[in-house]
Amino acid sequence: MALPTTRILVNYEEQQAAFEDFLKSFKSSATETTDALEDLNLEEDGLSEDYDFMDDDEDARARSGQRRAATRAPKRKYIQLLQDVSDRTTSQVTIDLDELDQYERGLVDEGTSLKLVSSIQSNAYHYIEIFSRAVDKVMPEPTKDPTFKDDVLDIILTQRSKRNERVEEAVEQGINSGMPESIFPPALTRRYTLNFKPITPSGSSSERNSKALAVRNVRGEHLGHLITVRGIATRVSDVKPSVQVNAYSCDRCGCEIFQPVTTKQFTPMTECPSSDCKSNNSKGQLFLSTRASKFLPFQEVKIQEMADQVPVGHIPRQLTIQCHGALVRKVTPGDVVDVAGIFLPTPYTGFKAIRAGLLTDTYLEAQHVHQHKKAYDDMLLAPTTVRRMGELEQSGQLYEYLSRSIAPEIFGHVDVKKALLLQLIGGVSKTMGDGMSIRGDINVCLMGDPGVAKSQLLKYITKVAPRGIYTTGRGSSGVGLTAAVMRDPVTDEMVLEGGALVLADNGTCCIDEFDKMDDSDRTAIHEVMEQQTISIAKAGITTTLNARTAILAAANPLYGRYNPRISPVENINLPAALLSRFDILFLILDTPSREADEDLARHVTYVHIHNSHPDPPEGGLIFTPQEVRQWVARARSFRPVIPKTVSDYLVGAYVRLRQQQKRDEASKKTFTHTSPRTLLGIMRLSQALARLRFATEVITEDVDEALRLVEVSKASLYTDERDRRGDQSASTKIFNLVRGMRDSGAAAVGEGRSGELDMRRVRERVLAKGFTLQQLEACLDEYAGLDIWQTAAEGTRLVFIETGDDEDLDDEYAY
């Protein structure tokens, strides 16, 4: 009985012919960048005076018009790409399925339906070979011959291509000219790797096939299909050469033998299979020819499910990604990526096959990698975005707008959000001539009562930062934060797998429940916070890993809530060596106040009713996380310096801070020590503020704002009983603001007494806080009548009158 036969559903010859026509005829439209640059050409209409001497040159104007027309005209994209491959300037051919789908819709309009895109999506591995044959036929001739400067592989491939042509001509003419019988396999002569770029969800109607899947949603029905999987890269192997074609030479007949390798393991050939050796019955020995073989870079990547994709009670699943050619080194640990690839099975080999039985392992053959949050250096800003940034920069309210955009659903915490914005921007990292490095990342610690939205702020920073890692103190060990030693399944060697701090390199690591970590685990962070390295000496591996990350920690006081009856040192149960490494340590207290509680309740109920944050007051702006990331990327491109005048001002401010700390120690009000690290922290905050202004120099106003933030971070400890009773008048608020400027050294005049403030800076600070000039003058008159301060030098200075201890003065003039 004859076996049943089935008709092939597709015609591969017709599809290959369609692929060839697509490569030859597809034309790409003019790019948006070219259009934007053309719009910026101000000399086109003769508006520039420097262009007048060209007005009489008709040939020049004609050439200019031809260039503009050629720029705007559609170009044959793939013909130009294949020409670059033929000229050995590129080795990657990426076929965009969106463009192929557009071409196929044109064929459907003509009455032809070949199902090109759907066939590739359902049988991608086979269509890579079919498309490669089409590329080989369409490949144009090179415009330049190889030279000695080219790679050896280029020269050998050129010689092989010419030799193939001579062999084919001889076979067609029936001439036996002594040429070898075997010709080179196509995989050896292809100077490129071909990959498919998947259809974007908005590109066509087949959105179901192009949607990014979670790792646990990849099923057996996806075998052989082109799918897209989303996850976070946890481990990336070294790049090693993977053999594609093995070449041998016979020591008897001199024949070259090629062995294509398509599986994970193969058996090398030992005997020559040529007809010459077979006819003479001489078993020629084969020797491996490495220069004639073809290798591709190979890298294995492990991706893990995102936290929001894991069901309740489950642990994240992993998937192995195999990258070849130009796709290697595209992913680093910690990246959130969408990987489009071919889902394939791979059987176990060796002893694993005996244990596994009928089971097989699966992997994803990568075709395209898309990173969700690019690094700041890799972000490209559109001309319209840069133009809008310039307009908002002129308004002078950029600092307020961006800080208000940090977690806008969270009410209040204005100064905390400003500190978090400056942490995203960071200071300037420097490397000295002798190799010593000075960190520019800003470390922030948020201490506070429960329910003040510390964890929500950490989650938002994780979303905005390009490499943001969120972890908790109880859920992290010292090894989980630094690095773990494990055996690599590919090379069977002992390797290091980076922890949270290594994954957050050049990013932000947010650690919640910082106070609940074990002391042995917490010591692993000390080196990272100051030296920004991790030293490892485990299992014979002695190395130093980079951990250039900014630490954002959130902790609760020792007794759950802050106890005002005991000292700050007893409330904050963290070692002094760790506290000194934080540039800013905020203590957020939940103190009852009628007005503040009403505003908070209205804000929370509005967010729950409307599912969005309230509109900003007075016509302000709220930026999305993507826009905040663009602002931060542009700000980080500047490297401001500190001039001599600002340096002298900074020295005087530091001296006053040391004096203030000495007075606080006498009254037992201090919980951190003013050290040279404090000075470095103020410099980093000042540089971040200068970056936010897109400036190249730090000014004294930046130093004043940095000093104010440092003072405000401690101000909650010094809150007197009169503030807790709810005196919220404008005069009292202005007085507290000016007194905070005096305590921090901001707006101080010269290096003299700390009680003299520059009236102009005081006025600017008070007006920036939303108070009017009349309220400031009323406050000045009120407290001048109480002999607390007086104006001097025709109103240019504000001088505090020293009348004993500040606490006695505050009790006497509380209201």
Solvent accessible surface area in square Angstrom, and as a share of the most:
residue,aa,sasa,rsa
1,M,234,1.04
2,A,92,0.71
3,L,153,0.76
4,P,124,0.78
5,T,130,0.76
6,T,129,0.75
7,R,195,0.71
8,I,118,0.60
9,L,157,0.78
10,V,39,0.22
11,N,71,0.36
12,Y,74,0.28
13,E,132,0.59
14,E,90,0.40
15,Q,2,0.01
16,Q,25,0.11
17,A,56,0.44
18,A,8,0.06
19,F,0,0.00
20,E,31,0.14
21,D,66,0.34
22,F,0,0.00
23,L,0,0.00
24,K,99,0.42
25,S,51,0.33
26,F,19,0.08
27,K,116,0.49
28,S,32,0.20
29,S,90,0.58
30,A,34,0.27
31,T,82,0.48
32,E,150,0.67
33,T,86,0.50
34,T,32,0.18
35,D,61,0.32
36,A,26,0.20
37,L,111,0.55
38,E,31,0.14
39,D,114,0.59
40,L,98,0.49
41,N,57,0.29
42,L,132,0.66
43,E,75,0.34
44,E,72,0.32
45,D,112,0.58
46,G,39,0.38
47,L,137,0.68
48,S,27,0.18
49,E,149,0.67
50,D,118,0.61
51,Y,52,0.20
52,D,77,0.40
53,F,161,0.67
54,M,47,0.21
55,D,63,0.33
56,D,133,0.69
57,D,55,0.29
58,E,113,0.51
59,D,93,0.48
60,A,8,0.06
61,R,87,0.32
62,A,54,0.42
63,R,129,0.47
64,S,15,0.10
65,G,28,0.27
66,Q,124,0.55
67,R,152,0.55
68,R,61,0.22
69,A,61,0.47
70,A,62,0.48
71,T,46,0.27
72,R,114,0.42
73,A,45,0.35
74,P,81,0.51
75,K,125,0.53
76,R,119,0.44
77,K,72,0.30
78,Y,0,0.00
79,I,38,0.19
80,Q,105,0.47
81,L,40,0.20
82,L,0,0.00
83,Q,36,0.16
84,D,46,0.24
85,V,2,0.01
86,S,16,0.10
87,D,17,0.09
88,R,39,0.14
89,T,91,0.53
90,T,46,0.27
91,S,47,0.30
92,Q,38,0.17
93,V,0,0.00
94,T,41,0.24
95,I,0,0.00
96,D,21,0.11
97,L,0,0.00
98,D,35,0.18
99,E,28,0.12
100,L,0,0.00
101,D,18,0.10
102,Q,103,0.46
103,Y,32,0.12
104,E,22,0.10
105,R,119,0.43
106,G,33,0.32
107,L,27,0.14
108,V,80,0.46
109,D,125,0.65
110,E,138,0.62
111,G,70,0.67
112,T,58,0.34
113,S,79,0.51
114,L,29,0.15
115,K,126,0.54
116,L,0,0.00
117,V,8,0.05
118,S,59,0.38
119,S,12,0.07
120,I,0,0.00
121,Q,13,0.06
122,S,53,0.34
123,N,59,0.30
124,A,0,0.00
125,Y,113,0.43
126,H,66,0.29
127,Y,3,0.01
128,I,37,0.19
129,E,61,0.27
130,I,2,0.01
131,F,0,0.00
132,S,5,0.03
133,R,104,0.38
134,A,0,0.00
135,V,0,0.00
136,D,58,0.30
137,K,144,0.61
138,V,14,0.08
139,M,50,0.22
140,P,35,0.22
141,E,135,0.60
142,P,58,0.37
143,T,103,0.60
144,K,105,0.45
145,D,113,0.58
146,P,37,0.23
147,T,72,0.42
148,F,176,0.73
149,K,165,0.70
150,D,45,0.23
151,D,79,0.41
152,V,74,0.43
153,L,45,0.23
154,D,8,0.04
155,I,53,0.27
156,I,31,0.16
157,L,10,0.05
158,T,30,0.17
159,Q,111,0.49
160,R,12,0.04
161,S,46,0.30
162,K,115,0.49
163,R,73,0.27
164,N,21,0.11
165,E,95,0.43
166,R,120,0.44
167,V,7,0.04
168,E,86,0.39
169,E,99,0.44
170,A,16,0.12
171,V,111,0.64
172,E,144,0.65
173,Q,126,0.56
174,G,68,0.65
175,I,97,0.49
176,N,142,0.73
177,S,69,0.45
178,G,70,0.67
179,M,68,0.30
180,P,41,0.26
181,E,141,0.63
182,S,58,0.37
183,I,78,0.39
184,F,14,0.06
185,P,22,0.14
186,P,74,0.47
187,A,38,0.30
188,L,1,0.00
189,T,34,0.20
190,R,26,0.10
191,R,72,0.26
192,Y,13,0.05
193,T,26,0.15
194,L,12,0.06
195,N,13,0.07
196,F,0,0.00
197,K,66,0.28
198,P,22,0.14
199,I,3,0.02
200,T,59,0.34
201,P,74,0.47
202,S,107,0.69
203,G,30,0.29
204,S,21,0.14
205,S,116,0.75
206,S,35,0.22
207,E,89,0.40
208,R,202,0.74
209,N,57,0.29
210,S,10,0.06
211,K,136,0.57
212,A,25,0.19
213,L,38,0.19
214,A,10,0.08
215,V,12,0.07
216,R,27,0.10
217,N,67,0.34
218,V,23,0.13
219,R,136,0.50
220,G,55,0.53
221,E,128,0.57
222,H,31,0.14
223,L,77,0.38
224,G,17,0.16
225,H,63,0.28
226,L,9,0.05
227,I,9,0.05
228,T,13,0.08
229,V,0,0.00
230,R,81,0.30
231,G,0,0.00
232,I,33,0.17
233,A,0,0.00
234,T,21,0.12
235,R,37,0.14
236,V,34,0.20
237,S,22,0.14
238,D,104,0.54
239,V,42,0.24
240,K,84,0.36
241,P,102,0.64
242,S,29,0.19
243,V,32,0.19
244,Q,48,0.21
245,V,0,0.00
246,N,9,0.05
247,A,1,0.00
248,Y,7,0.02
249,S,42,0.27
250,C,7,0.04
251,D,84,0.43
252,R,164,0.60
253,C,41,0.25
254,G,56,0.54
255,C,27,0.16
256,E,57,0.26
257,I,18,0.09
258,F,31,0.13
259,Q,31,0.14
260,P,77,0.48
261,V,18,0.10
262,T,113,0.66
263,T,91,0.53
264,K,149,0.63
265,Q,115,0.51
266,F,74,0.31
267,T,111,0.65
268,P,78,0.49
269,M,57,0.25
270,T,98,0.57
271,E,97,0.43
272,C,9,0.05
273,P,55,0.35
274,S,17,0.11
275,S,58,0.38
276,D,71,0.37
277,C,5,0.03
278,K,139,0.59
279,S,90,0.58
280,N,101,0.52
281,N,125,0.64
282,S,30,0.19
283,K,146,0.62
284,G,1,0.01
285,Q,103,0.46
286,L,15,0.07
287,F,106,0.44
288,L,100,0.50
289,S,34,0.22
290,T,86,0.50
291,R,170,0.62
292,A,9,0.07
293,S,5,0.03
294,K,21,0.09
295,F,81,0.34
296,L,31,0.16
297,P,52,0.33
298,F,35,0.15
299,Q,11,0.05
300,E,24,0.11
301,V,2,0.01
302,K,38,0.16
303,I,0,0.00
304,Q,52,0.23
305,E,3,0.01
306,M,46,0.20
307,A,95,0.74
308,D,128,0.66
309,Q,47,0.21
310,V,32,0.19
311,P,59,0.37
312,V,151,0.87
313,G,83,0.80
314,H,100,0.45
315,I,140,0.71
316,P,57,0.36
317,R,119,0.44
318,Q,91,0.40
319,L,16,0.08
320,T,20,0.11
321,I,2,0.01
322,Q,24,0.11
323,C,2,0.01
324,H,40,0.18
325,G,9,0.09
326,A,46,0.36
327,L,11,0.05
328,V,15,0.08
329,R,169,0.62
330,K,101,0.43
331,V,7,0.04
332,T,67,0.39
333,P,45,0.28
334,G,5,0.05
335,D,14,0.07
336,V,31,0.18
337,V,0,0.00
338,D,15,0.08
339,V,2,0.01
340,A,2,0.01
341,G,0,0.00
342,I,0,0.00
343,F,13,0.05
344,L,23,0.12
345,P,67,0.42
346,T,16,0.09
347,P,89,0.56
348,Y,77,0.29
349,T,55,0.32
350,G,59,0.57
351,F,140,0.58
352,K,120,0.51
353,A,37,0.29
354,I,135,0.68
355,R,191,0.70
356,A,21,0.17
357,G,52,0.50
358,L,181,0.90
359,L,126,0.63
360,T,75,0.43
361,D,63,0.33
362,T,44,0.25
363,Y,32,0.12
364,L,0,0.00
365,E,25,0.11
366,A,4,0.03
367,Q,6,0.03
368,H,45,0.20
369,V,24,0.14
370,H,90,0.40
371,Q,48,0.21
372,H,72,0.32
373,K,45,0.19
374,K,100,0.42
375,A,42,0.32
376,Y,23,0.09
377,D,138,0.71
378,D,87,0.45
379,M,41,0.18
380,L,169,0.84
381,L,48,0.24
382,A,50,0.39
383,P,49,0.31
384,T,87,0.51
385,T,33,0.19
386,V,60,0.35
387,R,124,0.45
388,R,106,0.39
389,M,3,0.01
390,G,26,0.25
391,E,118,0.53
392,L,25,0.13
393,E,55,0.25
394,Q,152,0.68
395,S,59,0.38
396,G,62,0.59
397,Q,86,0.38
398,L,11,0.06
399,Y,41,0.15
400,E,46,0.21
401,Y,32,0.12
402,L,0,0.00
403,S,4,0.02
404,R,77,0.28
405,S,0,0.00
406,I,0,0.00
407,A,4,0.03
408,P,18,0.12
409,E,77,0.34
410,I,31,0.16
411,F,69,0.29
412,G,29,0.28
413,H,45,0.20
414,V,85,0.49
415,D,29,0.15
416,V,8,0.05
417,K,12,0.05
418,K,6,0.03
419,A,0,0.00
420,L,0,0.00
421,L,0,0.00
422,L,0,0.00
423,Q,6,0.03
424,L,6,0.03
425,I,0,0.00
426,G,2,0.02
427,G,6,0.06
428,V,7,0.04
429,S,61,0.39
430,K,78,0.33
431,T,102,0.59
432,M,70,0.31
433,G,92,0.89
434,D,126,0.65
435,G,54,0.52
436,M,113,0.50
437,S,74,0.48
438,I,59,0.30
439,R,15,0.05
440,G,1,0.01
441,D,24,0.12
442,I,0,0.00
443,N,2,0.01
444,V,0,0.00
445,C,0,0.00
446,L,0,0.00
447,M,1,0.00
448,G,0,0.00
449,D,6,0.03
450,P,66,0.42
451,G,82,0.79
452,V,15,0.08
453,A,29,0.23
454,K,18,0.08
455,S,46,0.29
456,Q,108,0.48
457,L,0,0.00
458,L,0,0.00
459,K,105,0.44
460,Y,17,0.07
461,I,1,0.00
462,T,23,0.13
463,K,108,0.46
464,V,0,0.00
465,A,1,0.01
466,P,9,0.06
467,R,34,0.13
468,G,15,0.15
469,I,21,0.11
470,Y,62,0.23
471,T,21,0.12
472,T,46,0.27
473,G,2,0.02
474,R,169,0.62
475,G,67,0.64
476,S,16,0.10
477,S,57,0.37
478,G,15,0.14
479,V,71,0.41
480,G,37,0.35
481,L,0,0.00
482,T,14,0.08
483,A,0,0.00
484,A,34,0.26
485,V,40,0.23
486,M,63,0.28
487,R,134,0.49
488,D,12,0.06
489,P,78,0.49
490,V,67,0.38
491,T,41,0.24
492,D,94,0.49
493,E,101,0.45
494,M,75,0.34
495,V,39,0.23
496,L,43,0.22
497,E,39,0.17
498,G,23,0.22
499,G,9,0.09
500,A,15,0.11
501,L,0,0.00
502,V,30,0.17
503,L,24,0.12
504,A,0,0.00
505,D,22,0.11
506,N,88,0.45
507,G,12,0.12
508,T,6,0.04
509,C,0,0.00
510,C,0,0.00
511,I,0,0.00
512,D,9,0.05
513,E,54,0.24
514,F,0,0.00
515,D,39,0.20
516,K,80,0.34
517,M,9,0.04
518,D,67,0.35
519,D,102,0.53
520,S,88,0.57
521,D,26,0.13
522,R,14,0.05
523,T,82,0.48
524,A,27,0.21
525,I,0,0.00
526,H,37,0.16
527,E,58,0.26
528,V,0,0.00
529,M,0,0.00
530,E,34,0.15
531,Q,114,0.51
532,Q,16,0.07
533,T,36,0.21
534,I,6,0.03
535,S,72,0.46
536,I,9,0.04
537,A,82,0.63
538,K,74,0.31
539,A,69,0.53
540,G,85,0.82
541,I,40,0.20
542,T,117,0.68
543,T,50,0.29
544,T,79,0.46
545,L,39,0.19
546,N,79,0.41
547,A,0,0.00
548,R,99,0.36
549,T,1,0.00
550,A,4,0.03
551,I,0,0.00
552,L,0,0.00
553,A,0,0.00
554,A,1,0.00
555,A,1,0.01
556,N,29,0.15
557,P,3,0.02
558,L,82,0.41
559,Y,138,0.52
560,G,31,0.30
561,R,118,0.43
562,Y,28,0.11
563,N,46,0.24
564,P,72,0.45
565,R,212,0.77
566,I,51,0.26
567,S,45,0.29
568,P,14,0.09
569,V,97,0.56
570,E,93,0.42
571,N,0,0.00
572,I,4,0.02
573,N,92,0.47
574,L,15,0.08
575,P,58,0.37
576,A,65,0.50
577,A,54,0.41
578,L,0,0.00
579,L,14,0.07
580,S,35,0.23
581,R,39,0.14
582,F,14,0.06
583,D,20,0.10
584,I,2,0.01
585,L,10,0.05
586,F,8,0.03
587,L,7,0.04
588,I,17,0.09
589,L,36,0.18
590,D,67,0.35
591,T,63,0.36
592,P,113,0.71
593,S,29,0.19
594,R,191,0.70
595,E,107,0.48
596,A,50,0.39
597,D,64,0.33
598,E,64,0.29
599,D,64,0.33
600,L,79,0.39
601,A,56,0.43
602,R,148,0.54
603,H,28,0.13
604,V,67,0.39
605,T,73,0.42
606,Y,76,0.29
607,V,28,0.16
608,H,148,0.66
609,I,129,0.66
610,H,102,0.46
611,N,140,0.72
612,S,52,0.33
613,H,48,0.21
614,P,37,0.23
615,D,120,0.62
616,P,30,0.19
617,P,92,0.58
618,E,182,0.81
619,G,69,0.66
620,G,11,0.10
621,L,60,0.30
622,I,41,0.21
623,F,5,0.02
624,T,68,0.39
625,P,29,0.18
626,Q,106,0.47
627,E,51,0.23
628,V,0,0.00
629,R,22,0.08
630,Q,53,0.24
631,W,7,0.03
632,V,1,0.00
633,A,11,0.09
634,R,53,0.19
635,A,0,0.00
636,R,74,0.27
637,S,83,0.54
638,F,49,0.21
639,R,138,0.50
640,P,1,0.01
641,V,84,0.48
642,I,43,0.22
643,P,36,0.23
644,K,147,0.62
645,T,101,0.59
646,V,6,0.03
647,S,40,0.25
648,D,61,0.31
649,Y,26,0.10
650,L,10,0.05
651,V,80,0.46
652,G,4,0.04
653,A,0,0.00
654,Y,37,0.14
655,V,72,0.42
656,R,15,0.05
657,L,13,0.06
658,R,107,0.39
659,Q,90,0.40
660,Q,36,0.16
661,Q,24,0.11
662,K,153,0.65
663,R,127,0.47
664,D,15,0.08
665,E,77,0.34
666,A,89,0.69
667,S,54,0.35
668,K,168,0.71
669,K,61,0.26
670,T,23,0.13
671,F,17,0.07
672,T,25,0.14
673,H,105,0.47
674,T,6,0.04
675,S,28,0.18
676,P,89,0.56
677,R,67,0.24
678,T,29,0.17
679,L,45,0.22
680,L,59,0.29
681,G,2,0.02
682,I,1,0.01
683,M,51,0.23
684,R,8,0.03
685,L,0,0.00
686,S,1,0.01
687,Q,7,0.03
688,A,0,0.00
689,L,9,0.04
690,A,0,0.00
691,R,16,0.06
692,L,6,0.03
693,R,91,0.33
694,F,21,0.09
695,A,22,0.17
696,T,89,0.52
697,E,86,0.39
698,V,1,0.01
699,I,69,0.35
700,T,28,0.16
701,E,61,0.27
702,D,7,0.04
703,V,1,0.00
704,D,5,0.03
705,E,11,0.05
706,A,0,0.00
707,L,1,0.00
708,R,8,0.03
709,L,0,0.00
710,V,11,0.07
711,E,20,0.09
712,V,46,0.26
713,S,4,0.02
714,K,37,0.15
715,A,44,0.34
716,S,25,0.16
717,L,26,0.13
718,Y,47,0.18
719,T,45,0.26
720,D,48,0.25
721,E,110,0.49
722,R,13,0.05
723,D,34,0.18
724,R,77,0.28
725,R,157,0.57
726,G,37,0.35
727,D,28,0.14
728,Q,76,0.34
729,S,56,0.36
730,A,34,0.26
731,S,24,0.16
732,T,8,0.05
733,K,82,0.35
734,I,0,0.00
735,F,8,0.03
736,N,45,0.23
737,L,29,0.14
738,V,0,0.00
739,R,37,0.13
740,G,23,0.22
741,M,2,0.01
742,R,31,0.11
743,D,32,0.16
744,S,1,0.00
745,G,1,0.01
746,A,1,0.01
747,A,0,0.00
748,A,4,0.03
749,V,34,0.20
750,G,51,0.49
751,E,126,0.56
752,G,52,0.50
753,R,128,0.47
754,S,33,0.21
755,G,3,0.02
756,E,37,0.17
757,L,0,0.00
758,D,32,0.16
759,M,6,0.03
760,R,118,0.43
761,R,37,0.13
762,V,0,0.00
763,R,83,0.30
764,E,81,0.36
765,R,39,0.14
766,V,0,0.00
767,L,76,0.38
768,A,69,0.53
769,K,72,0.30
770,G,64,0.61
771,F,38,0.16
772,T,68,0.40
773,L,75,0.37
774,Q,130,0.58
775,Q,69,0.31
776,L,2,0.01
777,E,89,0.40
778,A,54,0.42
779,C,0,0.00
780,L,19,0.09
781,D,104,0.54
782,E,78,0.35
783,Y,8,0.03
784,A,40,0.31
785,G,64,0.61
786,L,56,0.28
787,D,88,0.46
788,I,1,0.00
789,W,1,0.00
790,Q,94,0.42
791,T,73,0.42
792,A,35,0.27
793,A,62,0.48
794,E,180,0.81
795,G,31,0.30
796,T,76,0.44
797,R,95,0.35
798,L,0,0.00
799,V,21,0.12
800,F,8,0.03
801,I,56,0.28
802,E,106,0.48
803,T,74,0.43
804,G,60,0.58
805,D,82,0.42
806,D,58,0.30
807,E,82,0.37
808,D,93,0.48
809,L,22,0.11
810,D,15,0.08
811,D,112,0.58
812,E,123,0.55
813,Y,52,0.20
814,A,16,0.12
815,Y,148,0.56
